[in-house]
Amino acid sequence: MPHFVKKSLFLALVLAPIACSKTDNADDVAIRVEVAKPVTRSERQEVQAVVDVADLPRRFLVETDLLEADIRIPDEVFVVAPILARRLVDEAEAALETAKQTAEAHRSLDPKTFHPHALRMSWQVTGAAGPLISLERFVYDFSGGAHPSFATHGVIYSTETQEGLSLSDLLINPNGAVNAHMDSILDVLVVQKMAAGVSPGAEDMVHGELSDVVTADMILSSAVSLVDATAPGKFGGYVVHFAPYEIGSFAEGAYHVTIPQSDFKAHIRSGFSGLFEGVPIAIDRPDSQ
């Protein structure tokens, strides 16, 4: 089975924006869409909906001999950030179409050994403060081969501008700000590497290897997420996510490094600094070790 075909779905999901599209053609993939009951109130700040999201699906299920898929979007996003919710629904629909096309291509190449592909995609809200809401998107894709691909990516979204933000948008002199606490990032990764059984007793060697790979540019180009704090209505820090193979073997799994706001509070732009306080709250993730 060609290697480039196997990778097409996963790269489309986690490395590039998914085109917002719908298909009107009938096909053999029966999609069962469940619409959650209307949400009357969220514990977080509500905003005036500028789009009608009442009838948008919160979950997509596909169960066929070609593809098994389960995509979930939390109710809270439809209340707090309806425009973002519509975009996530568009992503989900496009992801299903991409998954179907990839599975069909694989089955046509080798129908005798073909096994149904699997796609799992879920978002969870990890923090909200002021006009900002942050989510993490977990994607699991099995399209043949020795093992599946999976990754977690963060989303930071402004309900004021209706746009996504990056870590660079929040910091003064982003490169200098991240370099100022790079040792903290590397130290956490070394501890996690040791816990995963990587080179026992060789912390200095692992630290040196990581310092060659994990740089400020790498962190700033990553899709980080923000997390709630022990202080109500505040962010406690940001999280950078490393997928399998990114800084280690597949057997090591994924790595998530949480940087407390106290490590970079002095570098936050004045328009956002009031949103950060307290200690970050731990997040339970599908790929947590």
C-alpha positions as a Markdown table, in Angstrom:
| # | Residue | x | y | z |
|---|---|---|---|---|
| 1 | Met | 0.0 | 0.0 | 0.0 |
| 2 | Pro | 1.6 | 3.3 | -1.0 |
| 3 | His | 3.0 | 5.2 | 1.9 |
| 4 | Phe | 1.8 | 8.6 | 0.6 |
| 5 | Val | -1.8 | 7.5 | 0.5 |
| 6 | Lys | -1.8 | 6.3 | 4.2 |
| 7 | Lys | -0.5 | 9.7 | 5.3 |
| 8 | Ser | -2.9 | 11.8 | 3.4 |
| 9 | Leu | -5.8 | 11.8 | 5.8 |
| 10 | Phe | -3.7 | 12.4 | 9.0 |
| 11 | Leu | -1.8 | 15.3 | 7.4 |
| 12 | Ala | -5.0 | 16.9 | 6.2 |
| 13 | Leu | -6.4 | 16.7 | 9.7 |
| 14 | Val | -3.6 | 18.0 | 11.8 |
| 15 | Leu | -1.2 | 20.0 | 9.7 |
| 16 | Ala | -3.3 | 22.1 | 7.4 |
| 17 | Pro | -6.7 | 23.8 | 7.5 |
| 18 | Ile | -9.5 | 21.7 | 6.3 |
| 19 | Ala | -11.6 | 23.2 | 3.6 |
| 20 | Cys | -15.1 | 24.0 | 4.6 |
| 21 | Ser | -17.2 | 22.0 | 2.2 |
| 22 | Lys | -20.3 | 19.8 | 2.0 |
| 23 | Thr | -21.2 | 17.1 | -0.5 |
| 24 | Asp | -24.7 | 16.6 | -2.1 |
| 25 | Asn | -23.8 | 13.3 | -3.6 |
| 26 | Ala | -25.4 | 10.1 | -2.2 |
| 27 | Asp | -22.9 | 7.5 | -1.1 |
| 28 | Asp | -22.5 | 4.3 | 0.8 |
| 29 | Val | -21.4 | 5.9 | 4.0 |
| 30 | Ala | -24.4 | 6.3 | 6.2 |
| 31 | Ile | -23.8 | 9.2 | 8.6 |
| 32 | Arg | -25.9 | 9.2 | 11.8 |
| 33 | Val | -25.9 | 12.7 | 13.3 |
| 34 | Glu | -27.0 | 13.3 | 16.9 |
| 35 | Val | -28.1 | 16.8 | 17.9 |
| 36 | Ala | -27.8 | 17.5 | 21.6 |
| 37 | Lys | -30.6 | 19.1 | 23.5 |
| 38 | Pro | -30.4 | 23.0 | 23.5 |
| 39 | Val | -28.0 | 24.4 | 26.1 |
| 40 | Thr | -29.8 | 27.0 | 28.1 |
| 41 | Arg | -26.9 | 28.2 | 30.2 |
| 42 | Ser | -23.1 | 27.8 | 30.4 |
| 43 | Glu | -21.0 | 28.3 | 33.5 |
| 44 | Arg | -18.7 | 30.4 | 31.3 |
| 45 | Gln | -19.5 | 33.8 | 29.8 |
| 46 | Glu | -22.2 | 33.7 | 27.2 |
| 47 | Val | -22.0 | 35.8 | 24.0 |
| 48 | Gln | -24.7 | 36.9 | 21.6 |
| 49 | Ala | -24.9 | 34.4 | 18.9 |
| 50 | Val | -24.5 | 35.9 | 15.4 |
| 51 | Val | -25.2 | 32.7 | 13.7 |
| 52 | Asp | -27.9 | 30.2 | 14.2 |
| 53 | Val | -26.4 | 27.1 | 15.7 |
| 54 | Ala | -29.4 | 25.5 | 17.4 |
| 55 | Asp | -29.7 | 22.8 | 14.8 |
| 56 | Leu | -26.1 | 22.1 | 14.2 |
| 57 | Pro | -24.9 | 18.6 | 15.1 |
| 58 | Arg | -22.7 | 18.1 | 18.1 |
| 59 | Arg | -21.7 | 14.5 | 17.1 |
| 60 | Phe | -21.1 | 12.6 | 13.9 |
| 61 | Leu | -21.1 | 8.8 | 13.8 |
| 62 | Val | -20.2 | 6.6 | 10.8 |
| 63 | Glu | -20.4 | 2.8 | 11.0 |
| 64 | Thr | -19.8 | 1.0 | 7.7 |
| 65 | Asp | -17.6 | -1.7 | 6.3 |
| 66 | Leu | -15.5 | 1.2 | 4.9 |
| 67 | Leu | -15.1 | 3.6 | 7.8 |
| 68 | Glu | -15.9 | 3.8 | 11.5 |
| 69 | Ala | -15.8 | 7.4 | 12.7 |
| 70 | Asp | -16.8 | 9.3 | 15.8 |
| 71 | Ile | -16.5 | 13.1 | 15.9 |
| 72 | Arg | -17.6 | 15.1 | 18.9 |
| 73 | Ile | -17.9 | 18.9 | 19.6 |
| 74 | Pro | -18.7 | 20.1 | 23.1 |
| 75 | Asp | -22.0 | 21.9 | 23.7 |
| 76 | Glu | -20.2 | 24.7 | 25.4 |
| 77 | Val | -18.6 | 25.9 | 22.2 |
| 78 | Phe | -22.0 | 26.5 | 20.6 |
| 79 | Val | -22.9 | 28.7 | 23.5 |
| 80 | Val | -19.7 | 30.7 | 24.1 |
| 81 | Ala | -18.3 | 30.8 | 20.5 |
| 82 | Pro | -21.1 | 30.0 | 18.0 |
| 83 | Ile | -19.0 | 31.1 | 14.9 |
| 84 | Leu | -16.2 | 28.8 | 16.0 |
| 85 | Ala | -18.7 | 26.1 | 16.5 |
| 86 | Arg | -19.9 | 26.4 | 12.9 |
| 87 | Arg | -16.3 | 26.2 | 11.7 |
| 88 | Leu | -15.7 | 23.0 | 13.7 |
| 89 | Val | -18.9 | 21.5 | 12.2 |
| 90 | Asp | -17.5 | 22.3 | 8.8 |
| 91 | Glu | -14.2 | 20.7 | 9.7 |
| 92 | Ala | -16.0 | 17.6 | 10.9 |
| 93 | Glu | -17.9 | 17.3 | 7.7 |
| 94 | Ala | -14.8 | 17.8 | 5.6 |
| 95 | Ala | -12.8 | 15.4 | 7.7 |
| 96 | Leu | -15.4 | 12.7 | 7.2 |
| 97 | Glu | -15.3 | 13.2 | 3.4 |
| 98 | Thr | -11.5 | 13.0 | 3.4 |
| 99 | Ala | -11.6 | 9.9 | 5.5 |
| 100 | Lys | -14.1 | 8.2 | 3.1 |
| 101 | Gln | -12.1 | 9.1 | 0.0 |
| 102 | Thr | -8.9 | 7.7 | 1.7 |
| 103 | Ala | -10.6 | 4.5 | 2.7 |
| 104 | Glu | -12.1 | 4.0 | -0.8 |
| 105 | Ala | -8.6 | 4.6 | -2.4 |
| 106 | His | -7.1 | 1.9 | -0.1 |
| 107 | Arg | -9.8 | -0.6 | -0.7 |
| 108 | Ser | -9.6 | -0.2 | -4.5 |
| 109 | Leu | -5.8 | -0.8 | -4.3 |
| 110 | Asp | -6.0 | -3.9 | -2.2 |
| 111 | Pro | -9.5 | -5.1 | -1.5 |
| 112 | Lys | -8.5 | -8.5 | -0.2 |
| 113 | Thr | -6.5 | -7.2 | 2.8 |
| 114 | Phe | -8.5 | -4.0 | 3.4 |
| 115 | His | -9.8 | -3.4 | 6.9 |
| 116 | Pro | -12.2 | -0.6 | 7.8 |
| 117 | His | -10.5 | 2.7 | 8.6 |
| 118 | Ala | -11.1 | 4.5 | 11.8 |
| 119 | Leu | -11.3 | 8.2 | 12.6 |
| 120 | Arg | -11.8 | 9.7 | 16.1 |
| 121 | Met | -11.8 | 13.4 | 16.5 |
| 122 | Ser | -12.9 | 15.3 | 19.6 |
| 123 | Trp | -12.6 | 18.8 | 21.1 |
| 124 | Gln | -12.6 | 19.7 | 24.7 |
| 125 | Val | -12.6 | 23.2 | 26.3 |
| 126 | Thr | -9.5 | 23.6 | 28.4 |
| 127 | Gly | -9.9 | 27.1 | 29.5 |
| 128 | Ala | -11.8 | 30.4 | 29.2 |
| 129 | Ala | -11.0 | 33.9 | 30.4 |
| 130 | Gly | -12.4 | 37.3 | 29.2 |
| 131 | Pro | -13.0 | 37.1 | 25.5 |
| 132 | Leu | -10.7 | 34.1 | 25.0 |
| 133 | Ile | -11.6 | 30.4 | 24.9 |
| 134 | Ser | -9.1 | 27.6 | 24.4 |
| 135 | Leu | -9.7 | 24.1 | 23.2 |
| 136 | Glu | -7.7 | 21.0 | 22.5 |
| 137 | Arg | -8.4 | 18.8 | 19.4 |
| 138 | Phe | -7.5 | 15.2 | 19.6 |
| 139 | Val | -7.3 | 13.2 | 16.3 |
| 140 | Tyr | -6.9 | 9.5 | 16.0 |
| 141 | Asp | -6.6 | 8.0 | 12.5 |
| 142 | Phe | -6.1 | 4.4 | 11.5 |
| 143 | Ser | -5.9 | 3.9 | 7.8 |
| 144 | Gly | -3.9 | 0.7 | 7.6 |
| 145 | Gly | -0.3 | 0.0 | 8.6 |
| 146 | Ala | 1.4 | -1.1 | 11.8 |
| 147 | His | -0.3 | 1.4 | 14.1 |
| 148 | Pro | -2.6 | 4.4 | 14.0 |
| 149 | Ser | -1.6 | 8.1 | 14.0 |
| 150 | Phe | -2.7 | 10.4 | 16.7 |
| 151 | Ala | -2.0 | 14.0 | 17.9 |
| 152 | Thr | -3.4 | 16.8 | 20.1 |
| 153 | His | -3.4 | 20.4 | 18.9 |
| 154 | Gly | -4.5 | 23.5 | 20.7 |
| 155 | Val | -6.9 | 26.3 | 19.7 |
| 156 | Ile | -7.0 | 29.8 | 21.1 |
| 157 | Tyr | -10.0 | 31.8 | 19.9 |
| 158 | Ser | -11.2 | 35.3 | 20.5 |
| 159 | Thr | -15.0 | 35.8 | 20.8 |
| 160 | Glu | -14.3 | 39.6 | 20.1 |
| 161 | Thr | -12.5 | 39.3 | 16.8 |
| 162 | Gln | -13.9 | 35.8 | 15.9 |
| 163 | Glu | -10.3 | 34.8 | 15.0 |
| 164 | Gly | -7.8 | 32.3 | 16.2 |
| 165 | Leu | -4.7 | 33.4 | 18.1 |
| 166 | Ser | -1.2 | 31.9 | 18.4 |
| 167 | Leu | 1.1 | 32.0 | 21.4 |
| 168 | Ser | 3.1 | 34.8 | 19.6 |
| 169 | Asp | 0.0 | 37.0 | 19.6 |
| 170 | Leu | -0.1 | 36.9 | 23.4 |
| 171 | Leu | 3.6 | 37.7 | 24.1 |
| 172 | Ile | 5.9 | 40.7 | 23.8 |
| 173 | Asn | 9.1 | 39.6 | 21.9 |
| 174 | Pro | 7.8 | 36.0 | 21.6 |
| 175 | Asn | 11.1 | 34.4 | 20.8 |
| 176 | Gly | 12.8 | 36.0 | 23.7 |
| 177 | Ala | 9.9 | 35.2 | 26.0 |
| 178 | Val | 9.9 | 31.5 | 25.2 |
| 179 | Asn | 13.7 | 31.3 | 25.4 |
| 180 | Ala | 13.5 | 32.9 | 28.9 |
| 181 | His | 11.7 | 29.8 | 30.2 |
| 182 | Met | 13.0 | 27.2 | 27.7 |
| 183 | Asp | 14.9 | 25.4 | 30.6 |
| 184 | Ser | 11.5 | 24.8 | 32.3 |
| 185 | Ile | 10.1 | 23.2 | 29.1 |
| 186 | Leu | 13.2 | 21.0 | 28.7 |
| 187 | Asp | 13.2 | 20.0 | 32.4 |
| 188 | Val | 9.6 | 18.8 | 32.3 |
| 189 | Leu | 10.3 | 16.8 | 29.1 |
| 190 | Val | 13.3 | 15.2 | 30.7 |
| 191 | Val | 11.2 | 14.1 | 33.6 |
| 192 | Gln | 8.5 | 12.7 | 31.3 |
| 193 | Lys | 11.2 | 10.9 | 29.2 |
| 194 | Met | 12.6 | 9.3 | 32.3 |
| 195 | Ala | 9.1 | 8.2 | 33.4 |
| 196 | Ala | 8.7 | 6.6 | 29.9 |
| 197 | Gly | 11.8 | 4.6 | 30.4 |
| 198 | Val | 14.0 | 6.5 | 28.0 |
| 199 | Ser | 17.7 | 6.1 | 28.7 |
| 200 | Pro | 17.4 | 5.6 | 32.5 |
| 201 | Gly | 20.0 | 7.5 | 34.5 |
| 202 | Ala | 21.1 | 9.6 | 31.5 |
| 203 | Glu | 19.2 | 12.8 | 32.2 |
| 204 | Asp | 22.0 | 15.1 | 31.0 |
| 205 | Met | 22.2 | 13.2 | 27.7 |
| 206 | Val | 18.5 | 13.4 | 27.1 |
| 207 | His | 18.4 | 17.1 | 28.0 |
| 208 | Gly | 21.1 | 17.7 | 25.5 |
| 209 | Glu | 19.3 | 15.8 | 22.8 |
| 210 | Leu | 16.1 | 17.6 | 23.4 |
| 211 | Ser | 17.7 | 21.0 | 23.4 |
| 212 | Asp | 18.8 | 20.4 | 19.8 |
| 213 | Val | 15.3 | 19.7 | 18.7 |
| 214 | Val | 12.9 | 21.7 | 21.0 |
| 215 | Thr | 13.5 | 25.4 | 20.2 |
| 216 | Ala | 11.6 | 28.6 | 20.7 |
| 217 | Asp | 10.7 | 28.6 | 17.0 |
| 218 | Met | 9.3 | 25.1 | 17.4 |
| 219 | Ile | 7.2 | 26.1 | 20.4 |
| 220 | Leu | 5.9 | 29.3 | 18.7 |
| 221 | Ser | 5.0 | 27.4 | 15.6 |
| 222 | Ser | 3.0 | 24.8 | 17.5 |
| 223 | Ala | -0.7 | 24.9 | 18.1 |
| 224 | Val | -0.6 | 25.4 | 21.9 |
| 225 | Ser | -3.6 | 25.5 | 24.2 |
| 226 | Leu | -4.4 | 27.5 | 27.3 |
| 227 | Val | -5.7 | 25.9 | 30.5 |
| 228 | Asp | -7.9 | 27.1 | 33.4 |
| 229 | Ala | -6.3 | 28.2 | 36.7 |
| 230 | Thr | -7.0 | 27.7 | 40.3 |
| 231 | Ala | -8.0 | 31.4 | 40.2 |
| 232 | Pro | -11.6 | 31.5 | 38.9 |
| 233 | Gly | -12.0 | 32.9 | 35.4 |
| 234 | Lys | -8.3 | 33.0 | 34.7 |
| 235 | Phe | -5.8 | 31.1 | 32.6 |
| 236 | Gly | -3.1 | 29.2 | 34.6 |
| 237 | Gly | -0.7 | 28.7 | 31.7 |
| 238 | Tyr | -0.2 | 27.3 | 28.3 |
| 239 | Val | 0.4 | 23.7 | 27.0 |
| 240 | Val | 2.6 | 22.6 | 24.2 |
| 241 | His | 1.9 | 19.2 | 22.6 |
| 242 | Phe | 4.3 | 16.8 | 21.0 |
| 243 | Ala | 2.9 | 14.0 | 18.9 |
| 244 | Pro | 4.5 | 10.5 | 18.7 |
| 245 | Tyr | 7.7 | 10.6 | 16.5 |
| 246 | Glu | 8.0 | 14.4 | 17.0 |
| 247 | Ile | 10.6 | 14.1 | 19.8 |
| 248 | Gly | 10.7 | 10.4 | 20.4 |
| 249 | Ser | 9.7 | 7.0 | 19.2 |
| 250 | Phe | 6.1 | 5.9 | 18.7 |
| 251 | Ala | 6.3 | 3.7 | 21.7 |
| 252 | Glu | 6.9 | 6.7 | 23.9 |
| 253 | Gly | 3.5 | 8.1 | 23.0 |
| 254 | Ala | 2.7 | 11.8 | 23.1 |
| 255 | Tyr | 4.1 | 14.5 | 25.4 |
| 256 | His | 2.3 | 17.5 | 26.9 |
| 257 | Val | 4.2 | 20.2 | 28.7 |
| 258 | Thr | 2.3 | 22.7 | 30.8 |
| 259 | Ile | 4.1 | 26.0 | 31.4 |
| 260 | Pro | 2.6 | 28.0 | 34.4 |
| 261 | Gln | 1.8 | 31.6 | 33.8 |
| 262 | Ser | 4.2 | 32.6 | 36.5 |
| 263 | Asp | 7.0 | 31.6 | 34.1 |
| 264 | Phe | 6.0 | 34.1 | 31.4 |
| 265 | Lys | 3.6 | 36.6 | 33.0 |
| 266 | Ala | 6.2 | 39.4 | 32.6 |
| 267 | His | 6.2 | 38.8 | 28.9 |
| 268 | Ile | 2.4 | 38.8 | 28.3 |
| 269 | Arg | 1.0 | 41.7 | 26.3 |
| 270 | Ser | -0.8 | 44.3 | 28.4 |
| 271 | Gly | -4.2 | 43.5 | 26.7 |
| 272 | Phe | -4.0 | 39.9 | 27.9 |
| 273 | Ser | -2.0 | 40.0 | 31.1 |
| 274 | Gly | -5.0 | 40.4 | 33.3 |
| 275 | Leu | -6.4 | 37.1 | 32.0 |
| 276 | Phe | -3.5 | 35.0 | 33.6 |
| 277 | Glu | -3.3 | 34.2 | 37.3 |
| 278 | Gly | -3.0 | 31.3 | 39.7 |
| 279 | Val | -1.8 | 27.7 | 39.0 |
| 280 | Pro | -2.7 | 25.7 | 35.9 |
| 281 | Ile | -5.3 | 22.9 | 36.4 |
| 282 | Ala | -4.4 | 19.5 | 35.1 |
| 283 | Ile | -6.2 | 18.2 | 32.0 |
| 284 | Asp | -7.3 | 14.7 | 31.3 |
| 285 | Arg | -6.4 | 13.8 | 27.7 |
| 286 | Pro | -7.2 | 10.8 | 25.5 |
| 287 | Asp | -3.5 | 10.2 | 24.9 |
| 288 | Ser | -2.2 | 11.0 | 28.3 |
| 289 | Gln | 0.5 | 8.6 | 29.5 |
